[in-house]
């Protein structure tokens, strides 16, 4: 982290579900691999983790962008790298990723 502490924004699956249903203006980016995305996803743009820095120009800097992966680790690292290298301030991590989404939203285990 090169000496910088990150105060990353996070959103829970329940908060994201509500925001999506309310029509909140946000963008979703899935940083998992294509096979994971194809198995289950909540929409959004697929940009695999290993490719995220090469696609920074297509990430909107003016709208909240929620990153997600399977458990929230790859998306967190992707956000940290984008913030550090390109100065993004609008990136939000889905806490617990698709695991939390399936548990909290699909299985209604809140």
C-alpha positions as CSV (number, residue, x, y, z in Angstrom):
1,X,0.0,0.0,0.0
2,X,3.0,2.3,-0.2
3,X,2.4,3.9,3.2
4,X,-1.1,5.0,2.3
5,X,-4.1,3.9,4.4
6,X,-7.2,3.3,2.5
7,X,-10.6,4.2,3.9
8,X,-12.5,2.1,1.4
9,X,-16.2,2.5,0.9
10,X,-18.2,-0.6,1.4
11,X,-21.8,-1.6,0.8
12,X,-23.6,-4.7,2.1
13,X,-25.6,-7.0,-0.1
14,X,-28.9,-5.8,1.5
15,X,-27.9,-2.1,0.9
16,X,-27.0,-2.8,-2.7
17,X,-30.2,-4.8,-3.3
18,X,-32.2,-1.8,-1.9
19,X,-30.2,0.7,-4.0
20,X,-30.8,-1.3,-7.2
21,X,-34.5,-1.7,-6.5
22,X,-34.8,2.0,-5.8
23,X,-33.1,2.9,-9.1
24,X,-30.1,4.5,-7.6
25,X,-27.6,5.6,-10.2
26,X,-24.6,3.3,-9.9
27,X,-22.5,1.0,-12.0
28,X,-21.6,-2.6,-11.2
29,X,-18.3,-4.2,-12.1
30,X,-17.7,-7.9,-11.7
31,X,-14.0,-8.7,-11.3
32,X,-14.4,-12.5,-11.3
33,X,-13.4,-14.8,-14.1
34,X,-15.9,-15.3,-17.0
35,X,-16.9,-18.8,-15.9
36,X,-17.8,-17.4,-12.4
37,X,-19.8,-14.6,-14.0
38,X,-21.6,-17.0,-16.3
39,X,-22.5,-19.2,-13.4
40,X,-24.1,-16.4,-11.4
41,X,-24.0,-12.6,-11.4
42,X,-26.1,-9.6,-10.5
43,X,-25.5,-7.8,-13.8
44,X,-22.8,-5.3,-14.5
45,X,-19.7,-5.2,-16.6
46,X,-17.3,-8.2,-16.4
47,X,-13.7,-7.0,-16.2
48,X,-11.6,-9.9,-14.7
49,X,-9.3,-8.9,-11.9
50,X,-6.1,-9.4,-13.8
51,X,-7.4,-7.0,-16.5
52,X,-8.8,-4.2,-14.4
53,X,-5.8,-1.8,-14.5
54,X,-5.8,-2.1,-18.3
55,X,-9.5,-1.0,-18.5
56,X,-9.4,2.0,-16.1
57,X,-10.4,4.4,-18.8
58,X,-13.9,2.8,-19.2
59,X,-14.6,3.1,-15.5
60,X,-16.8,6.2,-14.8
61,X,-15.3,8.6,-12.3
62,X,-18.5,10.6,-11.7
63,X,-20.9,7.8,-10.7
64,X,-20.7,5.4,-7.8
65,X,-19.2,2.1,-9.0
66,X,-19.7,-1.0,-7.0
67,X,-17.1,-3.8,-7.5
68,X,-17.8,-7.3,-6.7
69,X,-16.2,-10.8,-6.7
70,X,-17.0,-14.1,-5.0
71,X,-16.1,-13.1,-1.4
72,X,-15.1,-9.4,-1.6
73,X,-11.3,-9.9,-1.6
74,X,-10.4,-9.5,-5.3
75,X,-12.8,-6.5,-5.6
76,X,-11.2,-4.9,-2.6
77,X,-7.7,-5.3,-4.1
78,X,-8.9,-4.0,-7.5
79,X,-10.3,-0.9,-5.8
80,X,-7.1,-0.3,-3.8
81,X,-5.0,-0.6,-7.0
82,X,-7.3,1.7,-9.0
83,X,-7.4,4.3,-6.2
84,X,-3.7,4.3,-5.8
85,X,-2.7,4.3,-9.5
86,X,-5.5,6.4,-11.0
87,X,-7.0,8.4,-8.1
88,X,-10.5,7.0,-8.2
89,X,-12.7,8.2,-5.2
90,X,-16.1,6.7,-6.2
91,X,-15.4,3.0,-5.9
92,X,-17.4,0.8,-3.5
93,X,-16.7,-2.7,-2.5
94,X,-19.6,-5.2,-2.1
95,X,-18.8,-6.7,1.3
96,X,-18.8,-10.5,1.1
97,X,-19.3,-10.5,-2.6
98,X,-21.6,-13.0,-4.3
99,X,-21.3,-15.3,-1.3
100,X,-23.0,-12.6,0.8
101,X,-25.5,-11.8,-1.9
102,X,-26.6,-15.5,-2.2
103,X,-26.8,-15.8,1.6
104,X,-28.5,-12.5,2.4
105,X,-30.7,-11.9,-0.7
106,X,-31.4,-15.2,-2.3
107,X,-31.6,-17.2,0.9
108,X,-32.9,-14.2,2.9
109,X,-30.5,-15.0,5.8
110,X,-29.9,-11.4,7.0
